């Protein structure tokens, strides 16, 4: 687990986005000027869109992780000091 101050992990970002979406949906339900049926239909559409976006993000995660490892390895090899 990376505990450096100021760093953001992809998992943390995804969890934050999911929590934000749920809270936003709850607030929208409380202040919605629509009927219950209309609100449920709208909420269903939003949840479907969120599932799609979350699925895409999960599919991209391994690729992003590999890219980060590759970039870190590249930085590590270019900054290594020769040992004499």
Order of alpha helices (4+ residues) and beta strands (2+ residues): alpha-alpha
